Amino acid sequence: TSEIARAMLILESYFVRRVLVGQGTMNMNHVLLSAPKAMERAKGDDALDVVLRRYLSEAKPALATDDEVKSAILHARFYGRGRAPQRTLVLKWIDESFGDDHVEHQSKLTIEHIMPRNLNAAWRKELKHGLKPGENVAELHKELLDTLGNLTLLTQEKNSGIGTRSFAKKKLDLKKTHLRMNAEITRKVRWGPKQIRDRGHELAEIAVGIWPGPV
């Protein structure tokens, strides 16, 4: 039923938001095992999803707030949090939100850093275009590298060996994936601090729109 579907979305939101804000699995078993009894006591005339959302809003740890999710996406490392399949799945779900048309995701997708982990001369030049007074390339690279705004998906085959290619050449690989989020990236002329932060803001708004927060 639609009520059960909405309740499942609340559960999904609880898990995804934990990954996004880096809460890990601490107290997960206790929260989930206590849920049925707590919900039964509180149900009354409310729908199942309403009771579940209220329960998870008060759990410890509670369902992460929109502000917590947005701050984590903009400023914290996403790459390295949780397990690799979890991170990949979150990006797949975000990609699905870019349009109503169905895109068949390939099974062997892996996360790719758009701005690479190792900077060559071309990428150092790329980053210099977005520097503000007092900023330097090394600090910006460390700050933005693993944030969600700098991450996307590629097939494992295409991911191999493309890391330090220039942004212009990397866009050619992104186009071949047919992923909607990559189409957004390939429309950019360059890829520096502004583009990474702008995309982080965009993905943060998408994330809090897909996955409901606490009451």
N, C-alpha and C positions, 0 to 999 in steps of 0.2 A: 504494500500500500504506500501512498504518498507519505503518510506519517512515518513509516519505517524508513523510507528513503531519506527523509529529512533527518531522522535520528542517526542514520549511518553517516550522513554528511557531517553532523556535529562530531561524531567520533573521529572521522577522517581529519577534520579540522584540528581536533585536539592533538593528534599525532603529528600532523604536518607543522603546526605552529611550534610544537616542541622542537622539531628538527630545525626550523628556521631561527629560533632564538637560542638554540644550543642547550636546551634543558636536559637532553639525554633521556635515559630510561629510569632515573631515580624515582622511587615510589610508584612506578607505573603499575605493578601488580596489585599493590594495595588499593590504588584509586579504582582500577577496573573491577577488582573482586568485591569492593564495597559498593559499587554503583547500583546493582539490582535492588538490594535491600533499602538503600538510601532513597532511590527513586520510588520504590513501592510506598514508602512512608509519606513521601511528599507529593504523590501523583494527584490526588483529588480529581478534579474535572479537567485538568490540563492535558494537552497532547503529550505523547511520549517524548518527542523531540524537544519540547519546551522544558520538560522536567529534566531531561538529560543535560541540556545546555545550562540550566540553572545549577545543577549538581556540579558539573565540570567547572563552572565559573567560581565555585567556592572550594574546589578540591585543592589539595596541596601536593604538587604544584598545580595552580589553577590554569585554565585555558588562557593562553597568552593574549594580552590586549593588542589592539591595532597599533598603538604607539610603540609597544615593545617589538612587534613584528617589523614595522617600518624602520625603526632604529637599527635593528639587527641586519636587515637587508642592506641598508645604506652604509653601515659602518663596520660590521663584524664579518669574520670569515665564514663563508658558506662551504667552500671547498675544504674538506677535511672534517666537517661536522657529520655526525651520524655515520651511516654506512653508505658505500658508493651506490648500491641499488636504490636506496632511499632518496639520495640527492638527484639521481637520474630521473626517478619517477616524479619528483616534484617539478622538475623542469619539463617533463613530458606533459604533465597536467597544465602547467602554465602555458605551454605552446598551444594546447587545445583551446585555450580561452581566447586566442587571437582571432577566431572566426568560427562561423557555424558550419562551414564546409568540412567534410570528413577527410582527415589525413591519416593514412595508415603508417603508424610509427614502426620503423624497423627495430627488430629485437636487439641488434648489436649496437646500440647507441652508447656513447661515452661522453663525458664532460670535457669540453675544450675551453681553455683560456683564450680569449680573443687577444688581449694584450698578453704576450707570452711570459712564462716564468723567468726566462733568461733573455735579457735585453741585448740586442745587437745595435749597431750604429743607426740603422734605419728606424728602429723602434724608439731609440733615445730621441731622435729627431722628431718623431711623431708626437712623443709626450711633451716635448718642449713647447709645442703650439698651445698647450692648455695651461701652462704655468702661470700662477699668480705671483705677485711680489712676495719674496720670502720663501717660496716653495722650491724644491729641487726634485729632479727626476727620481733619484733613489728613494726618497721618502714617499713620493706619490706612488711609485711602483709597489712598495711594501704595503702601503695603506689600501690600495684599490685592487690588487692582484686577485685575491680570493673572494672578493665580494660578489654577490649574485649578479650585479650589473655587468661584470666582466666575463661571465660564464655563459656558455651555450652548449648545444649538443651536436655531435658529428657521429657518423658511423665509425666504428673502430678502425676500419681500413683507411678511411680518409684522415683520421686523427693522427695516424702514424707519420711522423716526420714533418708535419706542417707547422710546428710550434713557433719557430722564429721567422717564418715567412712574413713579408711585409703585409700590411693590412690590405692593400690592393690585391695581392695574390691570394691571401687567405679568404677574401670575399668570394673568389671563384669556387673554392671548396664549399663554402657555406651555401651558395646558390644550388649546388648539386644535391643538397639534402632534402629540398622541398619543404623544410619546416617553416612555419609561419614566422616564428620569432627570428629566424635567420634572414628571412626576407626583409624584416625591419632593419636588421643590422647592415645588410648589403646596400641599403639606400644611403648610408652615411658616406661622406667624402673622406673623413679621417676618423681615427679612434684614439682619443686622448681622455684626460680627466673629465672634461665636460660631458663627453658622450657616455662615459661609464656611469657618472653620477646621474645624468638624465635618465638613462636606462634603469638604474637602480630605483629611482623615484617611480618610474612607470611600472616596474615589476612589483614594487611594494604596494601600489594601489591595486594592481591586479590580484595579488595574493590575498589582501584583506577583503577583496570583493568575492573571491572564490570560496574562501574558508571563513565561516562566521566566527566572530569573536565572542567574548563573554557578554552576559546580559548586563 
